[in-house]
Amino acid sequence: MIAAAQSLPPATPLDPTEVVRRIRAVLPSSETKVALHEPRFVGNEKAYLVQCIDTNWVSYAGSYVKKFEQALADACGVSHAISVTSGTVALQLALHMAGVRAGDEVLLPALTFVASANAVVHAGGIPHFVDADAATLGIDPVALAHHLETIAERRDGEVFNKATGRRIAALLPVHIFGHPADMDALNAVAAQYGLAVVEDATESLGSRYKGRPCGSLAPIATLSFNGNKIVTTGGGGAVLTSDDILADRLRHLTTTAKLPHRWAFNHDEVGWNFRLPNINAALGCAQMERLDVMVVAKRKLWDAYSAAFADFAQGRLFAEMPYAKSNQWLVTLILDKGYEAALEPILAATNDAGLMTRPAWTPMHLLPMYAGNPRAALPVTEDLVTRLINLPSSPFLAPA
Ligand SMILES: *Cc1c(COP(=O)(O)O)cnc(C)c1O
């Protein structure tokens, strides 16, 4: 006789204070209240900002904008970076340039920050959520291919969702917490269906996939310089591309589509005012001078956490894929199956102890405005969010 499968209680009980102790063992003792991720301005930030004010160049025109864009393009291995006021508008622009139009569906992970989905809506599209791969945290290419086989229908050289009748225009992979999604496999699925690909590299500046920088893995990609990203401009973002024509179009559209003239105000399209001011770019220039140093520090911090949790019986640190070199934007602890009930007590104990930890984002399909959106089966996403905790990850927390 075969016994019915039973859900056994976890073998080793989990004491939340043990997680507090292991995190504390990694952090400098001088750090009592620790944020999830915060910047430190220890380079040329102040000098460059003072220069903006002294020279009166604080707005959209100014030498730091060009310098910052060049530094971004160099770091990401692309020809052009167009800096804008946020990562969200960078995504909106990128999706627009990729051909997303009113009523089109865009495939993106349910496990992402809400800005990815919001940008699809701002571009006129409809977010269509797909599942994550537990090994990468990004979109699972096999599950994506399977989902498309089930729901996609080709008509007149385009792909439609059989259930909704709407065109599926694009795929938006996100490199979650800095970890590169499996872009070769995702690009192959997109190519098979003729989908445009926009790379959401907002969390992965400085990360590499098979030696290639994140931000260079699709024809168009985006960055964010929000206050908690690896490089911050206070707020800001960028669109990356190696397509000269696309870059010209982006610069034109983000500066009100104004035609160059010595004095006349002529505009040939409905444009946007999305450019990054020079004062923000000045901050970004100083931050970019330290990008490599910060990536090294963040990887060291991951190593230190990894050692501190090596003999932790009830979970493990999420580790990068062999193909990846992650910027380790956020260090992620994943509890073993069976310890879901310990998630909230660990979040409470760590935050009570002055250690800012955070769970995964509420998956997009569980947010009220996206509850009715098209989606694939999401078993991996729904499982991961019950067991995932991000640990304090600022680069200055790394051991010397
Ligand atoms: C930060 C982020 C964005 C963009 O955010 P902004 O705050 O608008 O700069 C988009 N997608 C993801 C996954 C992000 O983490």
The ligand as an SDF file (V2000), in Angstrom:
LIG
                    3D

 15 15  0  0  0  0  0  0  0  0999 V2000
   13.3200   50.9680  -10.8140 C   0  0  0  0  0  0  0  0  0  0  0  0
   12.5910   50.1900  -11.8150 C   0  0  0  0  0  0  0  0  0  0  0  0
   11.9340   50.7860  -12.9120 C   0  0  0  0  0  0  0  0  0  0  0  0
   11.9030   52.2640  -13.1680 C   0  0  0  0  0  0  0  0  0  0  0  0
   11.7350   53.0160  -12.0700 O   0  0  0  0  0  0  0  0  0  0  0  0
   11.7810   54.6190  -11.9400 P   0  0  0  0  0  0  0  0  0  0  0  0
   11.5440   54.7810  -10.4950 O   0  0  0  0  0  0  0  0  0  0  0  0
   10.6970   55.1770  -12.7950 O   0  0  0  0  0  0  0  0  0  0  0  0
   13.1190   55.1340  -12.3690 O   0  0  0  0  0  0  0  0  0  0  0  0
   11.3250   49.9570  -13.8290 C   0  0  0  0  0  0  0  0  0  0  0  0
   11.3360   48.6290  -13.7140 N   0  0  0  0  0  0  0  0  0  0  0  0
   11.9620   48.0090  -12.6850 C   0  0  0  0  0  0  0  0  0  0  0  0
   11.9780   46.5180  -12.6410 C   0  0  0  0  0  0  0  0  0  0  0  0
   12.5820   48.7650  -11.6880 C   0  0  0  0  0  0  0  0  0  0  0  0
   13.1860   48.1440  -10.6630 O   0  0  0  0  0  0  0  0  0  0  0  0
  1  2  1  0
  2  3  1  0
  2 14  2  0
  3  4  1  0
  3 10  2  0
  4  5  1  0
  5  6  1  0
  6  7  2  0
  6  8  1  0
  6  9  1  0
 10 11  1  0
 11 12  2  0
 12 13  1  0
 12 14  1  0
 14 15  1  0
M  END
$$$$
